[in-house]
Amino acid sequence: MSVGLTLLGLLQSGPRHGYDLKRAYDERFGHDRPLHYGQVYSTLARLLKNGLVEVESEPGDGPERKRYAITSAGVSDVAAWLGEPEKPEPYLQSTLYAKVVLALLTGRDATDVLDTQRAEHLRSMRELTRRKSEGDLADQLICDHALFHLEADLRWLELTAARLDQLATHVTP
């Protein structure tokens, strides 16, 4: 996910301080990976340099506080980004495939690799299902997305296990 474009999208509802943007990002998107303040402010500096945000100063007692507002160029960038489809990631040379092939090439039991991965996928699915049942709608949708990917991975694990003998003859000399 593009942090810069996401922050710009959050700014469309109105100007905000950097710490407010971080909090809004973390609440909506950062459950598993909250942003660091340094990343927020370095991203805002880059957006400012590129003319996508502007700074509004707030008078008051103490140090000057900056509020960031999206520019028309920033609004255009967000609109363009939202209109572009994301490229599906087919995982054509996944690490798991490499581990299965290397297990076969090195004389190890590839079934153990698949079984270990299956157990980890199932553990992760249980955790996501628990989180989904306790979460709000955003959490439910995020968990559903991850669960569907894990289900597809499990189907691949089963198919690969069924074809291990064929794969072994194909990859071993």
N, C-alpha and C positions, 0 to 999 in steps of 0.2 A: 504494500500500500504506500502511496506517495504521501509522506508526512506533510510536505509543503502544500500540496493541493488540498489535503484534508483540513489543514489549519485555515487555508483560504475559504473553504466551504463553511467552516464554523464561523468565520468572520462575516459571512453574508448576513447573519442575523443582527449584526451591529458591532461597533468597535469594542475591543476587549484588551485587557492587560495580558501580558504573557502568562502569568500564573493562572488566570481564568481560562485561557486557551488550553493550557496543560490539563487543568482539571476537567474541562469539557471533553477533551480528547480521551483522557484516561477513563472517564465514565462511560463513554460510548464505544470506544475502540480499543482501549488499552488494558483490558482485563488481564490478559496474559503477559503483555509487554508494555507497561506504562512508559511514557516518555520521560527522559531526564530533562531537567530544566535547561541544561546546557544545549541540548538538542533543539528545544523549543526556541531559545533565543538565537542560536546560530541559524536556524531555519528562517526566523523572522528577519534577521539581518540580510540574508540572501534574498528574501522576498522584497525587502525594502530596496536593496540595490537594484533589483530587476524591475522596480516600478510596479509591483503587484500589490504592495501595501504602502500606507503612509502612516506617519506617527502623529498622534494628537497628544499634546502635553496637557496634563491636569495640574492647574495651580492648586496650591495648598501648603500646609505646614509640612516641613520635612523635605526629604529629597524629591526631586521631580519624578513623577511617575508617568510612564509612557503607555498610551493606549494605541493599539494598532487598528487601522481601518482598511478594508479592502478597497482597491481602486477599480475603475472600470475595466482596466486591463486584467486585473485579478479575477473579476467576475467573468470575463470572457474566457480566461484560462480554465476556470472551474466548469463552465458550461461545455467547453470543448472536451474536457476530460470525462465528464459525465456522459457525453454522447459517444465516446469511443468504447467499443467492446474490449474486454480484457482478453488477451491471448490465452486460450486453454493450455495448460501445462500437461503434456502427455506422459511425462516421466519416462521417456524412451530408453534411457540408460540409467536406471535407478541403482542406487547403492545396494539395495536388496538383491537385485538381479546379479550384480557383480559378486556379492557374497556367495550366492548359490553356485555360480559358475566356479568361483575360486575354491569353494569347498570341494566340488567335484574334481577340479584340476589337482588339488593337493591331497586327494585321497581321504578327505574328511567326509563326515556324514552330512549331506545337504539336507536331509530330512530334519536333523537337529536344528539347522539354521532356520528352516521354515517353521518348525514347531516353536522355537524360541520367539520368533517374530509374531507368530499367531497369538501366543500368550500375551505378548506386549500389546498387540492391537486390541485384544479382548479387555485387557486391564484398562487401556485408554478409553475404550468404548463405555465401560462401566462408569468411569469417572465423568465422562461427558454426559452420560445419561443422568447421573446424579446431579451434576451442575445444571442440566437442562430442566430437571424437575423443580429445582429451587430458584431458578433464575427468572428474570423478566423476559419480555418478548424478544428483546435484542439478544440476550443470552441464548434463548431457545433457538433462534434462527442461526446464530453462529455455531451452536452445538450441532444442529441438524446438518449444516454444511460439512462440518468435520466428520460427523458420523457417516454420512453418505460416502465420503472419500475413504474412510476406514473400511466400510462394507465392500467397496470396490476392491480395495487392497486384499481383503480376506478372500474374495472370489479368485483373485490372481494367485494367492498363496495356495488355494485348493487346486486350481488348474495346474500350477507348476508342480505341486506334489504328485499329481496324477501323471505328469509327463516327465518325471525325473529320470527314469530309465532312458527314455528317448533323448533327453537333453544330455545325459552323460555320454551317450554314443556320439552325439553331435559335437561336443566340446572337447572330449578327451582324445588324444592321439592314438 
